[in-house]
Amino acid sequence: MSESDYSSDTLQDFTPEPAEARRVVVLISGNGSNLQALIDEQVHDRLGGEIVAVISNQADAYGLQRAREAGIDAVALPHREYENREAYDGALIKVIERHEPDLVVLAGFMRILTPRFVQRFLGRLINIHPSLLPAYQGLHTHARALADGVAEHGCSVHYVTEELDGGPVLLQAAVEVADGETEESLKEKVHAREHLIYPIAVKWCLEGRLQFGDGGARFDGMPLPEQGLRMSHADAAEELDEDIEDEE
């Protein structure tokens, strides 16, 4: 039997299918600036997956327009149409699962989630918070940091658990609080760092580098400290091309 007898048109014509992109659902309530940072990375093939849906509890959220302009399924699910938090979260679970996500990303989603919701997506549900957790959980973080006179503030990406802003921290970026800092100026600096680190954290989650476990978060298999991976003020400023000479 000759070598040609082994040839097969089927095998010769076979082209392996590319691995299916990891799927991301983003939840928002408003402007969606962190969503835009994720979309921008996706456009340049740097996100490690595909945002398949953006869902908002506010029908007029500008973030939904950002999604539409990017060709992403935009879903308004107003919470006021449901009689209680449990009913809303039940509906939200159904909408999310319809899109079969590998990761659910909270990007300014201004609702406290029920335990049922958190448990359904535990280990694939992340949030970004405007403080260096565990400091300043909850609201009004910038005002509270300024009132305390802290020298350093920032933002944190963390896994969502039933404890509000209390899940394992994955990644942080710090900012030095300058003399004469205002709440608005500090907010702007922290926002810039959010837009820097959130796409990185999402990418590492989709790649399996960041993982959730019983003992907390892990990066490349190694347990992370309480503050997760920390980007310093200087490193973040360099990445963002900020002028830091006046702050040093």
C-alpha contacts under 8 A as a table, 3 or more apart, distances in Angstrom:
res1	aa1	res2	aa2	distance
1	M	5	D	6.44
2	S	5	D	5.46
2	S	6	Y	7.48
3	E	6	Y	5.56
3	E	7	S	7.16
4	S	7	S	5.24
7	S	11	L	7.66
7	S	12	Q	7.61
8	S	11	L	5.22
8	S	12	Q	6.09
9	D	12	Q	5.07
9	D	13	D	5.97
10	T	13	D	5.33
10	T	14	F	6.12
11	L	14	F	5.07
21	A	48	G	7.61
21	A	49	G	5.12
21	A	50	E	6.21
22	R	48	G	7.11
22	R	49	G	4.48
22	R	50	E	6.13
22	R	101	P	7.58
22	R	102	D	6.07
22	R	206	L	6.42
23	R	49	G	5.83
23	R	50	E	5.20
23	R	51	I	6.08
23	R	52	V	6.18
23	R	100	E	7.13
23	R	101	P	4.75
23	R	102	D	5.16
23	R	103	L	6.59
24	V	49	G	6.93
24	V	50	E	5.85
24	V	51	I	4.53
24	V	52	V	5.81
24	V	53	A	7.17
24	V	101	P	5.22
24	V	102	D	6.05
24	V	103	L	5.00
24	V	104	V	5.88
24	V	105	V	7.15
25	V	51	I	5.83
25	V	52	V	5.92
25	V	53	A	5.00
25	V	54	V	5.88
25	V	55	I	7.58
25	V	96	I	6.97
25	V	99	H	7.51
25	V	101	P	6.02
25	V	103	L	6.53
25	V	104	V	4.95
25	V	105	V	6.18
26	V	35	L	7.32
26	V	51	I	7.21
26	V	53	A	6.44
26	V	54	V	4.80
26	V	55	I	6.33
26	V	104	V	5.91
26	V	105	V	4.69
26	V	106	L	5.88
26	V	107	A	6.62
27	L	54	V	5.83
27	L	55	I	4.90
27	L	56	S	5.77
27	L	104	V	7.53
27	L	105	V	6.20
27	L	106	L	4.95
27	L	107	A	5.92
27	L	108	G	7.42
27	L	109	F	5.66
28	I	32	G	6.41
28	I	35	L	7.94
28	I	54	V	7.24
28	I	55	I	6.24
28	I	56	S	4.87
28	I	57	N	7.19
28	I	61	A	7.79
28	I	63	G	6.92
28	I	106	L	6.47
28	I	107	A	5.28
28	I	108	G	5.12
28	I	109	F	4.27
28	I	110	M	7.47
29	S	32	G	7.55
29	S	56	S	5.22
29	S	57	N	5.77
29	S	58	Q	5.57
29	S	61	A	5.97
29	S	63	G	7.68
29	S	108	G	5.86
29	S	109	F	4.78
29	S	110	M	5.91
30	G	56	S	7.81
30	G	58	Q	7.16
30	G	60	D	7.91
30	G	61	A	4.47
30	G	62	Y	5.91
30	G	63	G	6.00
30	G	108	G	6.79
30	G	109	F	7.68
31	N	61	A	6.05
31	N	62	Y	4.80
31	N	63	G	4.98
32	G	35	L	4.89
32	G	36	Q	6.23
32	G	61	A	7.85
32	G	62	Y	6.65
32	G	63	G	4.23
32	G	64	L	7.89
32	G	66	R	7.51
32	G	107	A	6.83
32	G	108	G	6.91
33	S	36	Q	4.98
33	S	37	A	6.42
33	S	63	G	7.46
33	S	195	H	7.64
34	N	37	A	5.00
34	N	38	L	6.45
34	N	107	A	5.87
34	N	108	G	7.68
34	N	194	E	7.02
34	N	195	H	5.60
34	N	198	Y	7.44
35	L	38	L	5.12
35	L	39	I	6.20
35	L	63	G	7.11
35	L	107	A	6.21
36	Q	39	I	4.90
36	Q	40	D	6.02
36	Q	63	G	7.91
36	Q	66	R	6.93
37	A	40	D	5.18
37	A	41	E	6.46
37	A	195	H	5.47
37	A	196	L	7.76
37	A	198	Y	7.96
37	A	199	P	6.86
38	L	41	E	5.22
38	L	42	Q	6.25
38	L	47	L	6.99
38	L	195	H	7.94
38	L	198	Y	7.52
38	L	199	P	5.41
39	I	42	Q	4.97
39	I	43	V	6.18
39	I	51	I	7.59
39	I	70	A	7.41
40	D	43	V	5.18
40	D	44	H	6.65
41	E	44	H	5.24
41	E	45	D	6.26
41	E	46	R	5.01
41	E	47	L	5.26
41	E	199	P	6.92
42	Q	45	D	4.87
42	Q	46	R	5.62
42	Q	47	L	4.88
42	Q	48	G	7.59
42	Q	49	G	7.30
42	Q	50	E	6.76
42	Q	51	I	7.81
43	V	46	R	7.60
44	H	47	L	7.92
45	D	48	G	6.93
46	R	203	K	7.58
47	L	50	E	7.38
47	L	199	P	6.38
47	L	200	I	7.56
47	L	202	V	7.01
47	L	203	K	5.07
48	G	202	V	7.88
48	G	203	K	5.00
48	G	204	W	7.88
48	G	206	L	6.17
48	G	207	E	6.75
49	G	203	K	7.35
49	G	206	L	6.73
51	I	54	V	7.57
51	I	72	I	6.99
52	V	72	I	6.04
52	V	73	D	6.37
52	V	99	H	6.91
52	V	101	P	7.97
53	A	67	A	7.94
53	A	72	I	5.81
53	A	73	D	4.66
53	A	74	A	5.90
53	A	75	V	7.28
53	A	99	H	7.16
54	V	64	L	6.77
54	V	67	A	6.51
54	V	72	I	7.09
54	V	73	D	6.26
54	V	74	A	4.96
54	V	75	V	6.12
55	I	64	L	7.51
55	I	74	A	6.05
55	I	75	V	4.67
55	I	76	A	5.83
55	I	77	L	6.87
56	S	59	A	6.60
56	S	61	A	6.91
56	S	64	L	7.17
56	S	75	V	6.40
56	S	76	A	5.07
56	S	77	L	5.90
56	S	78	P	7.20
56	S	109	F	7.52
57	N	76	A	6.12
57	N	77	L	4.93
57	N	78	P	4.34
57	N	79	H	5.43
57	N	109	F	7.90
58	Q	61	A	5.44
58	Q	76	A	6.50
58	Q	77	L	6.98
58	Q	78	P	5.35
58	Q	79	H	7.52
59	A	76	A	4.95
59	A	77	L	6.91
59	A	78	P	6.12
60	D	64	L	7.67
61	A	64	L	5.80
61	A	65	Q	7.60
62	Y	65	Q	5.27
62	Y	66	R	6.61
63	G	66	R	4.91
63	G	67	A	6.33
64	L	67	A	5.05
64	L	68	R	6.30
64	L	74	A	5.49
64	L	75	V	7.33
64	L	76	A	7.78
65	Q	68	R	5.03
65	Q	69	E	6.13
65	Q	74	A	7.77
66	R	69	E	5.25
66	R	70	A	6.37
67	A	70	A	5.11
67	A	71	G	6.31
67	A	72	I	4.98
67	A	73	D	6.80
67	A	74	A	5.88
68	R	71	G	5.01
68	R	72	I	5.45
68	R	73	D	6.65
68	R	74	A	6.10
69	E	72	I	7.51
77	L	92	L	7.53
78	P	81	E	5.92
78	P	82	Y	7.98
79	H	82	Y	5.70
79	H	85	R	7.94
79	H	88	Y	6.00
80	R	83	E	7.38
82	Y	85	R	7.49
82	Y	87	A	6.07
82	Y	88	Y	5.51
83	E	87	A	6.56
83	E	88	Y	7.60
84	N	87	A	5.46
84	N	88	Y	6.40
85	R	88	Y	5.14
85	R	89	D	6.09
85	R	113	L	7.98
85	R	114	T	7.18
86	E	89	D	5.22
86	E	90	G	6.10
86	E	114	T	6.64
87	A	90	G	5.14
87	A	91	A	6.40
88	Y	91	A	5.18
88	Y	92	L	6.11
89	D	92	L	4.80
89	D	93	I	6.03
89	D	113	L	7.27
89	D	114	T	6.92
89	D	116	R	7.94
89	D	117	F	6.23
90	G	93	I	5.21
90	G	94	K	6.58
90	G	117	F	7.44
91	A	94	K	5.22
91	A	95	V	6.43
92	L	95	V	5.15
92	L	96	I	6.12
93	I	96	I	5.18
93	I	97	E	6.03
93	I	117	F	6.81
94	K	97	E	5.25
94	K	98	R	6.21
95	V	98	R	5.29
95	V	99	H	7.18
96	I	99	H	5.58
96	I	100	E	6.98
96	I	101	P	7.25
97	E	100	E	4.92
97	E	101	P	6.79
101	P	104	V	6.60
102	D	124	R	6.68
102	D	206	L	7.38
103	L	124	R	4.80
103	L	125	L	6.06
103	L	126	I	7.84
103	L	205	C	7.79
103	L	206	L	7.22
104	V	121	F	7.53
104	V	124	R	6.04
104	V	125	L	4.78
104	V	126	I	6.53
105	V	125	L	5.97
105	V	126	I	5.23
105	V	127	N	6.15
105	V	202	V	7.98
106	L	109	F	5.58
106	L	125	L	7.54
106	L	126	I	6.14
106	L	127	N	4.81
106	L	128	I	7.12
107	A	127	N	6.61
107	A	128	I	6.81
108	G	128	I	7.95
112	I	164	L	7.73
113	L	117	F	6.27
113	L	118	V	6.62
113	L	162	E	7.97
114	T	117	F	5.32
114	T	118	V	6.39
114	T	162	E	7.66
115	P	118	V	5.06
115	P	119	Q	5.98
115	P	162	E	5.77
116	R	119	Q	5.33
116	R	120	R	6.20
117	F	120	R	5.18
117	F	121	F	6.65
118	V	121	F	5.53
118	V	122	L	5.57
118	V	125	L	7.66
118	V	160	V	6.96
118	V	161	T	6.12
118	V	162	E	6.35
119	Q	122	L	4.92
119	Q	161	T	7.75
119	Q	162	E	7.98
121	F	124	R	5.56
121	F	125	L	5.69
122	L	125	L	5.89
122	L	159	Y	7.95
122	L	160	V	7.05
122	L	161	T	6.85
123	G	159	Y	6.74
123	G	160	V	7.77
123	G	211	Q	7.28
123	G	212	F	5.10
123	G	213	G	7.56
124	R	159	Y	7.58
124	R	212	F	7.90
125	L	159	Y	5.92
125	L	160	V	5.69
126	I	157	V	6.94
126	I	158	H	5.61
126	I	159	Y	4.43
126	I	160	V	5.36
127	N	157	V	5.68
127	N	158	H	5.55
127	N	159	Y	6.38
127	N	160	V	6.37
128	I	155	C	7.01
128	I	156	S	5.57
128	I	157	V	4.34
128	I	158	H	6.38
128	I	194	E	7.28
128	I	198	Y	7.11
129	H	133	L	7.87
129	H	155	C	5.59
129	H	156	S	5.26
129	H	157	V	6.39
129	H	158	H	7.83
129	H	165	D	7.38
130	P	141	T	6.49
130	P	142	H	7.66
130	P	154	G	6.19
130	P	155	C	4.31
130	P	156	S	6.52
130	P	190	V	6.75
130	P	191	H	7.90
130	P	194	E	7.82
131	S	134	P	7.99
131	S	135	A	6.52
131	S	136	Y	6.07
131	S	137	Q	7.46
131	S	141	T	6.30
131	S	142	H	7.69
131	S	153	H	6.03
131	S	154	G	4.83
131	S	155	C	4.31
131	S	156	S	6.16
132	L	135	A	5.68
132	L	136	Y	7.43
132	L	153	H	6.07
132	L	154	G	5.21
132	L	155	C	5.18
132	L	156	S	5.66
132	L	172	Q	6.65
132	L	173	A	7.74
132	L	174	A	7.25
132	L	227	Q	7.57
133	L	136	Y	6.61
133	L	137	Q	6.80
133	L	155	C	7.56
133	L	156	S	6.25
133	L	165	D	7.79
133	L	166	G	7.97
133	L	169	V	7.39
133	L	227	Q	6.77
134	P	137	Q	6.51
134	P	165	D	7.86
134	P	166	G	7.06
134	P	227	Q	7.66
136	Y	139	L	7.76
136	Y	141	T	5.63
136	Y	144	R	7.37
136	Y	145	A	7.55
137	Q	141	T	7.40
137	Q	164	L	7.45
137	Q	165	D	5.70
137	Q	166	G	7.69
138	G	141	T	7.15
138	G	164	L	7.37
138	G	165	D	6.89
140	H	143	A	5.62
140	H	144	R	6.26
141	T	144	R	5.17
141	T	145	A	6.07
142	H	145	A	5.11
142	H	146	L	6.21
142	H	183	E	5.81
142	H	186	L	6.73
142	H	187	K	6.52
143	A	146	L	5.19
143	A	147	A	6.08
143	A	183	E	5.82
144	R	147	A	5.05
144	R	148	D	6.25
145	A	148	D	5.22
145	A	149	G	6.36
145	A	150	V	5.88
145	A	153	H	7.03
146	L	149	G	5.02
146	L	150	V	6.42
146	L	181	E	7.91
146	L	182	T	7.82
146	L	183	E	7.28
150	V	153	H	7.14
150	V	177	V	7.06
151	A	176	E	5.84
151	A	177	V	5.12
151	A	178	A	7.65
152	E	174	A	6.59
152	E	175	V	5.68
152	E	176	E	4.55
152	E	177	V	5.44
153	H	174	A	5.74
153	H	175	V	5.30
153	H	176	E	6.35
153	H	177	V	6.64
153	H	190	V	7.94
154	G	172	Q	7.16
154	G	173	A	5.57
154	G	174	A	4.32
154	G	175	V	5.23
154	G	190	V	5.56
154	G	193	R	7.49
155	C	172	Q	5.58
155	C	173	A	5.61
155	C	174	A	6.75
155	C	190	V	6.38
155	C	193	R	7.06
155	C	194	E	6.34
156	S	169	V	6.66
156	S	170	L	7.35
156	S	171	L	5.75
156	S	172	Q	4.33
156	S	173	A	6.76
156	S	194	E	7.89
157	V	169	V	5.95
157	V	170	L	5.53
157	V	171	L	5.22
157	V	172	Q	6.31
157	V	197	I	7.87
157	V	198	Y	6.75
157	V	201	A	7.16
158	H	165	D	7.71
158	H	167	G	5.84
158	H	168	P	5.50
158	H	169	V	4.14
158	H	170	L	5.21
158	H	171	L	7.15
159	Y	167	G	5.01
159	Y	168	P	5.47
159	Y	169	V	6.48
159	Y	170	L	7.28
159	Y	212	F	7.55
160	V	163	E	7.80
160	V	164	L	7.77
160	V	165	D	7.03
160	V	166	G	7.33
160	V	167	G	5.10
160	V	168	P	7.71
161	T	164	L	7.09
161	T	165	D	7.78
161	T	166	G	6.71
161	T	167	G	5.00
162	E	166	G	7.81
162	E	167	G	7.81
163	E	166	G	4.93
163	E	167	G	6.65
164	L	167	G	7.61
168	P	216	G	5.55
168	P	217	A	5.66
168	P	226	E	7.13
168	P	228	G	7.67
169	V	172	Q	7.71
169	V	217	A	7.02
169	V	226	E	6.49
169	V	227	Q	5.72
169	V	228	G	4.95
170	L	201	A	7.27
170	L	210	L	7.39
170	L	217	A	6.61
170	L	224	L	7.46
170	L	227	Q	7.36
170	L	228	G	4.54
170	L	229	L	6.10
171	L	197	I	7.20
171	L	201	A	6.76
171	L	227	Q	7.33
171	L	228	G	5.11
171	L	229	L	4.60
171	L	230	R	5.88
171	L	231	M	7.70
172	Q	197	I	7.39
172	Q	227	Q	7.02
172	Q	228	G	6.72
172	Q	229	L	6.08
172	Q	230	R	4.72
172	Q	231	M	5.96
173	A	193	R	6.15
173	A	194	E	7.71
173	A	197	I	7.11
173	A	230	R	5.78
173	A	231	M	4.53
173	A	232	S	6.06
173	A	233	H	6.91
173	A	236	A	6.74
174	A	193	R	7.87
174	A	230	R	7.41
174	A	231	M	6.23
174	A	232	S	5.25
174	A	233	H	4.85
174	A	236	A	7.45
175	V	189	K	7.21
175	V	190	V	7.01
175	V	232	S	7.35
175	V	233	H	4.70
175	V	236	A	7.95
176	E	233	H	6.23
176	E	247	E	7.85
177	V	181	E	6.42
177	V	186	L	7.27
178	A	181	E	5.28
178	A	247	E	6.22
181	E	185	S	6.29
181	E	186	L	6.40
182	T	185	S	5.20
182	T	186	L	6.05
183	E	186	L	5.23
183	E	187	K	6.00
184	E	187	K	5.02
184	E	188	E	6.24
185	S	188	E	5.13
185	S	189	K	6.41
186	L	189	K	5.17
186	L	190	V	6.19
187	K	190	V	5.14
187	K	191	H	6.03
188	E	191	H	5.10
188	E	192	A	6.37
189	K	192	A	5.25
189	K	193	R	6.60
190	V	193	R	5.11
190	V	194	E	6.22
191	H	194	E	4.94
191	H	195	H	6.29
192	A	195	H	5.25
192	A	196	L	6.37
192	A	240	L	7.55
193	R	196	L	4.87
193	R	197	I	6.21
193	R	236	A	6.87
194	E	197	I	5.49
194	E	198	Y	5.76
195	H	198	Y	5.84
195	H	199	P	7.09
196	L	199	P	6.67
196	L	200	I	7.27
196	L	236	A	7.96
196	L	240	L	7.78
197	I	200	I	5.10
197	I	201	A	6.20
198	Y	201	A	5.14
198	Y	202	V	6.16
199	P	202	V	5.06
199	P	203	K	6.07
200	I	203	K	5.17
200	I	204	W	6.22
201	A	204	W	5.15
201	A	205	C	6.12
201	A	210	L	7.74
202	V	205	C	5.12
202	V	206	L	6.19
203	K	206	L	5.15
203	K	207	E	6.13
204	W	207	E	5.01
204	W	208	G	6.14
204	W	209	R	5.07
204	W	210	L	5.56
205	C	208	G	5.11
205	C	209	R	5.92
205	C	210	L	4.80
205	C	211	Q	6.62
206	L	209	R	7.68
207	E	210	L	7.69
208	G	211	Q	6.23
208	G	220	D	7.90
209	R	218	R	7.75
209	R	219	F	5.37
209	R	220	D	4.86
209	R	221	G	7.47
210	L	217	A	6.96
210	L	218	R	5.63
210	L	219	F	4.66
210	L	220	D	6.59
211	Q	217	A	5.70
211	Q	218	R	5.21
211	Q	219	F	6.56
211	Q	221	G	7.87
212	F	216	G	6.01
212	F	217	A	4.77
212	F	218	R	6.45
213	G	216	G	5.17
213	G	217	A	6.01
213	G	218	R	7.35
215	G	223	P	7.73
216	G	223	P	7.14
216	G	224	L	7.47
217	A	223	P	6.08
217	A	224	L	5.74
217	A	228	G	7.85
218	R	221	G	5.43
218	R	222	M	5.10
218	R	223	P	4.37
218	R	224	L	5.31
219	F	222	M	5.25
219	F	223	P	6.49
219	F	224	L	6.51
224	L	227	Q	7.70
224	L	228	G	5.22
224	L	229	L	7.13
225	P	228	G	5.16
225	P	229	L	7.65
227	Q	230	R	6.84
231	M	235	D	6.23
231	M	236	A	6.28
232	S	235	D	5.22
232	S	236	A	6.11
233	H	236	A	5.24
233	H	237	A	5.94
234	A	237	A	5.06
234	A	238	E	6.11
234	A	244	I	7.75
235	D	238	E	5.14
235	D	239	E	6.29
236	A	239	E	5.09
236	A	240	L	6.11
237	A	240	L	5.03
237	A	241	D	5.78
237	A	242	E	4.87
237	A	243	D	7.34
237	A	244	I	6.99
238	E	241	D	4.93
238	E	242	E	6.25
239	E	242	E	7.84
243	D	246	D	7.33
244	I	247	E	5.20
244	I	248	E	6.46
245	E	248	E	5.47
